[in-house]
Structures are given as structure tokens and as C-alpha cells.
Amino acid sequence: MLALWDLQKTLPIRGALLIAALAVGGCSSQLADMTPTDAQAHPREPGSYLPVHDLPPDRDEAVIPPEQRAKIEAELAAARDRQAVAGKDGK
């Protein structure tokens, strides 16, 4: 008898929740299809791919002058050597 009483109390609540969920679910699909009035129309055909094999022309001069490049390479080699020595000393 007690189980029947609990079922009668919760059944209207469950029914109301089910109806509310169905109502909200039905509205969301209609709202998703709407577009703003000032939205731009999407093109019917997708755009073509960018040209992959079209490369820019070769440069006439180097980006970094050779003297400056040699200096940078020497500084990087010296920093690498210092870190290698510091790594061996730390172990």
C-alpha cells in the first residue's frame, strides 16, 4: 500500500518533467534553423584550394649577410659547448 502511495505522488512530477523536456527539445531544433536577417548568404560552391606548388620567386640576396650568419653560428656553437660542459659537471 505504501509503494502505491509513493507512485501516485511522483507520477505527476515525472510526467510534468517529461512534457517540459519534450517541449524544450522541440523548440531548440526550430531555433537552430533560424538565421539572422543581416547574415550573409553562404556560397553554393565551396572555394577552390590554395595553390600548393606555386612558390614565391627566389631572393636575389641572402636574408642575413654571410658575416653576420657566421658570427651567429659561432655564438650558438659556443653556447652549445658551454651547456655540454655544464651538463657533465652537474652529473
ZADO-1210 file (C-alpha; in nm, 4 decimals, padded with zeros to 6 digits):
<atoms>
<atom x="00.0000" y="00.0000" z="00.0000" code="MET" pos="1"/>
<atom x="00.2884" y="00.2347" z="00.0816" code="LEU" pos="2"/>
<atom x="00.4527" y="00.1757" z="-00.2617" code="ALA" pos="3"/>
<atom x="00.1286" y="00.2640" z="-00.4400" code="LEU" pos="4"/>
<atom x="00.1051" y="00.5886" z="-00.2409" code="TRP" pos="5"/>
<atom x="00.4654" y="00.6885" z="-00.3398" code="ASP" pos="6"/>
<atom x="00.3950" y="00.6088" z="-00.7059" code="LEU" pos="7"/>
<atom x="00.0864" y="00.8274" z="-00.7067" code="GLN" pos="8"/>
<atom x="00.2844" y="01.1202" z="-00.5606" code="LYS" pos="9"/>
<atom x="00.5790" y="01.1017" z="-00.8026" code="THR" pos="10"/>
<atom x="00.3914" y="01.0175" z="-01.1222" code="LEU" pos="11"/>
<atom x="00.2560" y="01.3710" z="-01.1855" code="PRO" pos="12"/>
<atom x="00.6013" y="01.5196" z="-01.1207" code="ILE" pos="13"/>
<atom x="00.7688" y="01.2787" z="-01.3628" code="ARG" pos="14"/>
<atom x="00.5024" y="01.3453" z="-01.6228" code="GLY" pos="15"/>
<atom x="00.5456" y="01.7208" z="-01.5934" code="ALA" pos="16"/>
<atom x="00.9246" y="01.6861" z="-01.6299" code="LEU" pos="17"/>
<atom x="00.8825" y="01.4677" z="-01.9373" code="LEU" pos="18"/>
<atom x="00.6457" y="01.7145" z="-02.1031" code="ILE" pos="19"/>
<atom x="00.8793" y="02.0062" z="-02.0230" code="ALA" pos="20"/>
<atom x="01.1793" y="01.8201" z="-02.1679" code="ALA" pos="21"/>
<atom x="00.9920" y="01.7395" z="-02.4888" code="LEU" pos="22"/>
<atom x="00.8720" y="02.0986" z="-02.5242" code="ALA" pos="23"/>
<atom x="01.2192" y="02.2441" z="-02.4799" code="VAL" pos="24"/>
<atom x="01.3728" y="01.9850" z="-02.7115" code="GLY" pos="25"/>
<atom x="01.1224" y="02.0627" z="-02.9850" code="GLY" pos="26"/>
<atom x="01.1885" y="02.4356" z="-02.9681" code="CYS" pos="27"/>
<atom x="01.5650" y="02.4043" z="-02.9883" code="SER" pos="28"/>
<atom x="01.5596" y="02.2385" z="-03.3289" code="SER" pos="29"/>
<atom x="01.3451" y="02.5179" z="-03.4723" code="GLN" pos="30"/>
<atom x="01.5664" y="02.7880" z="-03.3221" code="LEU" pos="31"/>
<atom x="01.8792" y="02.6296" z="-03.4705" code="ALA" pos="32"/>
<atom x="01.7369" y="02.6576" z="-03.8227" code="ASP" pos="33"/>
<atom x="01.6712" y="03.0314" z="-03.7960" code="MET" pos="34"/>
<atom x="01.9285" y="03.2794" z="-03.9286" code="THR" pos="35"/>
<atom x="01.9572" y="03.6496" z="-03.8559" code="PRO" pos="36"/>
<atom x="01.8227" y="03.8843" z="-04.1202" code="THR" pos="37"/>
<atom x="02.1593" y="04.0580" z="-04.1675" code="ASP" pos="38"/>
<atom x="02.3543" y="03.7321" z="-04.2142" code="ALA" pos="39"/>
<atom x="02.5480" y="03.6925" z="-04.5376" code="GLN" pos="40"/>
<atom x="02.4432" y="03.4118" z="-04.7676" code="ALA" pos="41"/>
<atom x="02.6842" y="03.1199" z="-04.7900" code="HIS" pos="42"/>
<atom x="02.8247" y="03.0480" z="-05.1342" code="PRO" pos="43"/>
<atom x="02.6700" y="02.7458" z="-05.3036" code="ARG" pos="44"/>
<atom x="03.0042" y="02.6127" z="-05.4282" code="GLU" pos="45"/>
<atom x="03.2968" y="02.5740" z="-05.1908" code="PRO" pos="46"/>
<atom x="03.6054" y="02.7721" z="-05.2776" code="GLY" pos="47"/>
<atom x="03.8968" y="02.6126" z="-05.4564" code="SER" pos="48"/>
<atom x="04.2081" y="02.5022" z="-05.2742" code="TYR" pos="49"/>
<atom x="04.5063" y="02.7319" z="-05.2496" code="LEU" pos="50"/>
<atom x="04.7827" y="02.6568" z="-05.4993" code="PRO" pos="51"/>
<atom x="05.0302" y="02.4355" z="-05.3151" code="VAL" pos="52"/>
<atom x="05.3033" y="02.4133" z="-05.5773" code="HIS" pos="53"/>
<atom x="05.3189" y="02.7844" z="-05.6620" code="ASP" pos="54"/>
<atom x="05.6317" y="02.9036" z="-05.4848" code="LEU" pos="55"/>
<atom x="05.7490" y="03.2635" z="-05.4497" code="PRO" pos="56"/>
<atom x="06.0469" y="03.3647" z="-05.6632" code="PRO" pos="57"/>
<atom x="06.3957" y="03.3133" z="-05.5243" code="ASP" pos="58"/>
<atom x="06.5548" y="03.6073" z="-05.3466" code="ARG" pos="59"/>
<atom x="06.8429" y="03.7921" z="-05.5016" code="ASP" pos="60"/>
<atom x="07.0269" y="03.8466" z="-05.1741" code="GLU" pos="61"/>
<atom x="07.0573" y="03.6481" z="-04.8526" code="ALA" pos="62"/>
<atom x="06.8296" y="03.7426" z="-04.5680" code="VAL" pos="63"/>
<atom x="07.1253" y="03.7578" z="-04.3278" code="ILE" pos="64"/>
<atom x="07.4645" y="03.8690" z="-04.4571" code="PRO" pos="65"/>
<atom x="07.7233" y="03.5875" z="-04.4563" code="PRO" pos="66"/>
<atom x="07.9449" y="03.7632" z="-04.1982" code="GLU" pos="67"/>
<atom x="07.6576" y="03.8016" z="-03.9538" code="GLN" pos="68"/>
<atom x="07.5479" y="03.4423" z="-04.0167" code="ARG" pos="69"/>
<atom x="07.8974" y="03.3122" z="-03.9354" code="ALA" pos="70"/>
<atom x="07.9026" y="03.5172" z="-03.6152" code="LYS" pos="71"/>
<atom x="07.5632" y="03.3804" z="-03.5049" code="ILE" pos="72"/>
<atom x="07.6706" y="03.0220" z="-03.5810" code="GLU" pos="73"/>
<atom x="07.9894" y="03.0689" z="-03.3770" code="ALA" pos="74"/>
<atom x="07.7914" y="03.2072" z="-03.0809" code="GLU" pos="75"/>
<atom x="07.5476" y="02.9147" z="-03.0962" code="LEU" pos="76"/>
<atom x="07.8336" y="02.6616" z="-03.1102" code="ALA" pos="77"/>
<atom x="07.9999" y="02.8260" z="-02.8100" code="ALA" pos="78"/>
<atom x="07.6720" y="02.8185" z="-02.6132" code="ALA" pos="79"/>
<atom x="07.6259" y="02.4504" z="-02.7038" code="ARG" pos="80"/>
<atom x="07.9765" y="02.3683" z="-02.5825" code="ASP" pos="81"/>
<atom x="07.9227" y="02.5580" z="-02.2545" code="ARG" pos="82"/>
<atom x="07.5981" y="02.3700" z="-02.1901" code="GLN" pos="83"/>
<atom x="07.7620" y="02.0357" z="-02.2666" code="ALA" pos="84"/>
<atom x="08.0394" y="02.1060" z="-02.0123" code="VAL" pos="85"/>
<atom x="07.7858" y="02.2302" z="-01.7535" code="ALA" pos="86"/>
<atom x="07.5754" y="01.9184" z="-01.8069" code="GLY" pos="87"/>
<atom x="07.8721" y="01.6884" z="-01.7454" code="LYS" pos="88"/>
<atom x="07.9736" y="01.8793" z="-01.4302" code="ASP" pos="89"/>
<atom x="07.6197" y="01.8611" z="-01.2880" code="GLY" pos="90"/>
<atom x="07.6082" y="01.4789" z="-01.3038" code="LYS" pos="91"/>
</atoms>
